[in-house]
Structure formats: structure tokens, C-alpha cells
């Protein structure tokens, strides 16, 4: 006696639809993470990262250093990350994996540079020497703000966008596949020939058409 299995057989069409939905969600999340992360990095790199005071004569001079004074790496890598995020849609297969890896590495590199710059004092010491004219001048009462760590957070968002591109990028649409032409000539629409008009018959003969052939 035969038995009928009660286990439903997965439908290929349903699996394809589920994969497409997953690809669209991951695409939206990656775009959001990459754009927000790069914006945060670019904005926070221009904020004050370190503050201190340099001795000048009998008094002190307050000094501060922005993130761009400490290190320009996060800003540069955020721009690279934005370019890679756009380029993901212009390439396919192996090229997309390489661009996605570049996106992830941009986020990781920016996060590392920001974290190392959070405790840096060289930028303020250099500014103190330049301001006082004393090459041996240093900064006292050195303090650091939270902006370097905000930059780290933005960099990690770029990293997450790259990881999503590495994992789901093969399911994302390609810009080139939609807008490029394949080079094949488009069929020309046949002109309507009125047999009662001699000029239409002559024009059809000039085009190499048979005016007596029914459309």
C-alpha cells in the first residue's frame, strides 16, 4: 500500500520571489547604511576632536584640532565608499564582488583611523608650535571630544553596507543591464501603401518593397 507524503514541495517560483524580496530589502538597507555612514563621517570629521592650551608668554592660548587636522583618512575613505556604493550597480559578477569588498574595506579603514585619532595629540602639538613659534611647545590640559567615536560609528555603517553588498550583491539589479543596448538593429515599421495612390506605389518600389503584397 502506497503512502502520500504530506510534506509540501517548495515551488521554484515562490523561492525566486522570496530571493527577489530579500535582494530588494538588502539593497535598500545597504544604500541607507552607506549613505548615512558616509554623511556622518564627512560631517563629524570637520568637528573638534581635541582641545588644549598652549603656554604663550605669561599666559595660555586655547587651541583645538578638528578631525581633518588629526587625520584625513576617514574623509578620503568615506568618499571612496560613496563611489564604491554607486559603482556596485555598474558592474556584475566578479567586478561587483571587488567593488563590494572595496566598500567594506573603506568602512573598516575609516573606523580604524578614527579610533586611533581619538587619542592623538600630535595635531594640537603641531598647532601649538606653529602658533607660538616654539618648535618645542606642547599642549597642556589636553581633552578629547566624542566626535572621533561618532566618526567610528559612521565608518562601521559603511562597513555594514559593504558586507551586505558582499552577501546579497549578486541579487541586486545592474544599471548596465537595463540601460545598455545590445547593438542589434530595431525592426523598421513598414509603411502603409494605398493601392489607389500611384505615388505610394512608386515610393514602395523605390524602397524595394512589393506594393501588391498584402500586409
N, C-alpha and C positions, 0 to 999 in steps of 0.2 A: 504494500500500500504506500503510495507516494505522499509526501508532505509538501505543503506550500509554505515557503518562508514568509514570515510576517515582517521581515526587515525591509524597509523601503530602499529601493535602489536610487542612489543620487543621480539627478539629472544633469547632463553636461551643460545645458542652457542655464540652469539655476546656479551651477558652480561658476560659470563665466560671468553671470550677472553679479554674483557676490564678490568676485575678484575685481570687477569694474568698480563696484561701490567702494571697496576697500582702497583701490587706487585713487579714486576721487577724494576720499576723505584724507588719505595720507598726503596727497598733493596740496590740498587746502591748508592742512596743518603745517607742512613744510614751508609753504610760501609765507604763512603768517609768522612762524618762528624765525625764518631767515630775515624777513623784512624788519620785524620788531627788534630782533637781536642786533642787526647792523645799525639801526637807528639809535638804539641805546648806547652802543659802543661809540658811535660818532659824536653823540651829544655829551656823554659822560667823559670822554677823553679831553674835552675842552674845559671841563670844570677843574676846580682847585683840588689837587691831590695831597699837597703837603704845604705846611705853614711853619714859619720860624722867625727868628730875629737875629740880625747880624749887628755886631758892635761897630759903631761909627763914632770916632772921637770919644766924647764923654757920654754918648747915649747909644740907643739901639734903633735899628731900622727894621720894621716888619717886612717880611718877604713871603711870597707864596709862589708855588710852582703848579702849573696846570698839567694835566695828563700828557699833553703833547710835548711839554718840556721834559717830562720824565722819560717817555718812550713814544716813538711814533709807530711802533709795530702794530698795536691794536687798530689804529685808524687805517693803516695800509691794508691789513688783513681783512678788515670789515668791508673795504671797497672791493677787494678780491673776492670775498664771499658773495657780495651782491652780484658781481659779474658772473660768478660760477652759478648762482641760483638762476639767473636768466639763461645762461648757456646750457643748462640741463635740458631745456626744451628744444634746443637747436641741434642736438646730437643724439645718436642712438647707440644701442648695444655697448660695445667696449668704450666708446667715447663718452657715453653717459656715465659709466662707472668711474672713469677717470675724473670727470668733472665733479661728480658727487664726492669722490674722495678728496678732491681739492677743496670743496666746500667744507667738509668735515675738518680737514687739516687747518683751514683758515680759522675756524672757530677754536680749535684746540690751541693753536699758536697764539691767538689773541688772548685767550684765557690765561695761558702761562705767562705771557709778557705782562699782563695786567697784575697778576698775582705777585710777580717778582717786583714790579714797580710800586706796589703798595707800601713797602718799607724802604724805598730808595731815598737817599739823602743827597746823592751826588748832584742832582739838578739844582737844589737850593744852595749847596756849597758853591757851585759854579756861578750862580746868580749873585751870591754874596761877594765873591771875589771880583766879579765884573762891576758890581755896584760900588764897592768900597775902594777898588783899585789895589787891594791887597790880595796877592795870589794865595796867601796862607789863611785867609779869612774863612771861617766856618760859621755855621748856623747853630744858634742855641735855642733851647725851648722848642725843639722840633716836634711837630704833631702831624698826624696824617688823618685825612678825612675818609668818609665811606665811599667816595666816588670810584676809587680803584676796584672795589668789590662789586659795585654796580656794573662796571665795565666787564668784570669777570662773568657776572650773571648774563649780560647780553652776549658775550662770546660763547657761553655754553648753549644759548639758544641757537646760535649759528651752527654749533657742533651738532645739536639735535636735528636740525634741518638737514645737514649732510648725512647723518646716519639714516634718516628716513629716506633720503634720496638713494642711498646705497641699498636699502632693503626693498623699497617699493618702486624705485625709479623705472624699472622695466615695464611697469603697468601704466606709466604716465604717457599722455599723448606727446607726439613730437611736432614741433612747429613746422619743420621742413616737410613732413609727410602731408600736411594739409594744404600748404601754400605753394609748393613746388609743382611745376608742370612736368609731365613725362616726356615731352618733346614730340608726341605723336600729333599729326595734323588733325584738326577738327573737321568733321564732315560738313561740307557746304550744303546749305539748304537749296534744293532745286527750285529754280524759278518757275512760276506758273505761266504756261503758254496758252494763249487764247487762239484756237484754230481759226477764228473768224477775223483775226487781225494779222495781216500779212507781215507787219513789222515785227511781231512777236515770233513768227515763223523764221524770219531771216536772222533774228538775234539768236534763236535756238541753234540754227545751223552754224552760225559763227562760233558758238560755244562748243560745237562738236556734239550737240545733242540731237536726238531723233524727235522732231516735233510731232510725229504721228504716233509715237509710243504713248500708251495710256499710263497715267501716273499710278 
